[in-house]
Amino acid sequence: MTAIPNTVDEAEALLRSGDYLPNRSLATALYLSLSLGRPLFLEGEAGVGKTEIAKVLSETLGRRLLRLQCYEGLDVTTAVYEWNYPRQMVEIRMSEAAGDRDRGALEADLFSDNFLIKRPLLQALEPDEAGAPVLLIDELDRTDEPFEAFLLEVLSDFQVTIPELGTITAETPPLVIITSNRTREIHDALKRRCFYHWVDYPSAERELEILKVKAPGTAEALSEEVVGFVHKLRDMDLFKLPGVAETIDWAHALTQLDCLSLDPEMVNDTLGTLLKYQDDIQKIEGSEASRLLNEVKSQIAAAGAA
Amino acid sequence: MAKTPIPDVPPEAAGPGGLLSENIMHFGRVLRRAGLPIGPGQVLAALNAVEAVGLGSRVDFYWTLYSVFVNRRDQRDLFDQAFHIFWRNPDILERMMQIMLPDAGGAQQSAEDAEEISRRLAEALNPNQDGGDDNEEGEEEITFDATLTWSAGEVLGDKDFEKMSSEEIRDALDAIRRMRLPIMEVPTRRFRAHPSGGRIDMRRSLRAALRSGSDYIPLMKRKRRTRHPPLVIICDISGSMERYSRMMLHFMHAITNDRDRVHTFLFGTRLTNVTRYLRYKDVDAALERVGEAVVDWSGGTRIGHSVHEFNQNWSRRVLTQGAVTVLISDGLDRDEGTGLALEMERLHKSCRRLIWLNPLLRYEGFEPKSVGIRAILPHVDEFRTIHNLDSMRDLTRVLGAETPRNMESMARWRSAAA
């Protein structure tokens, strides 16, 4: 188990030790959120590694990862707790048969810890030997406003109230990471309680580094071409730009196909791993792809010559 | 710059607390004046954060303040500029000085977004500036212009919207203000207690059993909640639509203030999101803000370009959860429909229903001849006119029903456009 980082440098090193290469601003935001005990709010396009941060954090710190995947209509029974009704029914029937308990005792039994099904938010408040868990609230923008308002209460006090049991408060608050794809603006009141970070596409150098770590089997020349091509694509007018995840997928795919250097045909055949909309693929496929590829190759050649 | 609250002592020289905390507070205030939503809470958080990170390097100091003060992507530039000016970076300060010079007024009108922000910041840094400031006068004038346009519209009211007199226009506006538009409700995944609901509410059933103390468990039911989907309005304000756009704006204002989850966009040659301005309760205040925000009134139309802009930047943010989209346009496109069909197809695929309101449709012999109209028609679910109060009221019936009401007429339009 690793200790919570004490400086921004340590925070950066921590993520790097988990094969995640952050930039300085992300490391700062993460360090602040860890040391001041406020949630980290990560926003960015799909596939830039938002969720990955939480996973790496739980791994490197040796904490438990609790993930709450958001969707429309998410409510308390799926996010916080639910009573185990079938078991309660059986218990009532059994106590009737045995006739050993009076009403008050039965009620106290029925609504006790034994019959409680704990969901991620409640689990996150429980003490853990390894230290407070990492709570990942994923794609918060998918849920609706009422849940957001509920979350506000949980995240500010780290406590939830179960009418039958009373209020449950976390001894040490969990490390909270919230991600959003911005399909909807999250309310300011929630953002205000968090450290905000916009996860951008990485620079070419950083992406090359990422490829080295995440797709180590890829030939160096190929990696350079892959990153160059993806960066060209990100300058284009596409509906969905390829993220880092797509770059890594593509590198894996090309390595699998024993490709050592990009050629137009290969690009056309594997374009589906990079672009996920038919319109975008149509736009790039064929002559546009070979034009971009030529540009990339000549740039790399020029850089090599210099 | 005499009254600018720039600190006398560079922050590096001051220890934690004392001058530094004061400066951070001033910095927070500057950002607030520049329009960032920053309260005392954030300033305190910033102090804590700076204390935690320490004053080792300027870069860390920057990102520390950044992560506390910035909570939206579009605030990044503003923060960046403010930081470098406030915490003294000579290069950028020089650039800022130039922007703040009086002759910037002319450039400001054609303003690039970045310059616009800088001007806001300049005002925020220098709130008490008085006299000899062309910038402010320039702004006055713009505001004045906008109001003039609106009152001129009032006088010219009888020009159209079915040749109304100005008095009739006023009555019409009144009617619009009172208009309520029920959108059909769609089931959500949330439930509420209901005596004849389709599902059993276990939680309430068990509670009730224990409460009543009898031998049986009374079954409590629950039912899905319903809710209206978001409504997105994209309205054409180009020259050819001029006669209608004023009515449309009042109409949109009425809808926006009637419910939540309405998003409004205007376009001529470019797309502007005016949702926030239309939320002002007072219709004149709202329209005045819209007038300031939109730069392409009564110009040409670039429908394809504008819809493309919408698809790229907004569709994924506002068309979630099954939004109904209303496109108000006459379909006359300056770009001759270049790329329009593709963009309309994308738009159609991203929303629950796409309704096209076209004032040209009121003419008896209207035929979908223009390239733009023929590019749009195959991709809409509903094609209606909107040229008088009745057609607006009709729209309420359309929005209130789940399925398109006039499949036949849609089929006829499509074959006419093919």
Interface residues (C-beta under 8 A of the other chain):
Chain A: T7 V8 R24 S25 T28 A29 Y31 L32 S35 L36 R38 F41 E43 Y71 E72 G73 D75 T77 W83 Y85 Q88 M89 I92 R103 L106 E107 L110 D141 R142 D144 P146 N181 R182 T183 R184 E185 D188 K191 R192 C194 F195 Y196 H197 W198 D237 F239 D279
Chain B: P37 G41 Q42 A45 N48 A49 A52 V53 G54 V59 D60 W63 T64 Y66 S67 V68 V70 N71 R72 R73 R76 T188 R189 R190 M202 R203 L206 A209 L210 G213 I217 N311 Q312 R316 R317 V318 T320 Q321 L342 R346
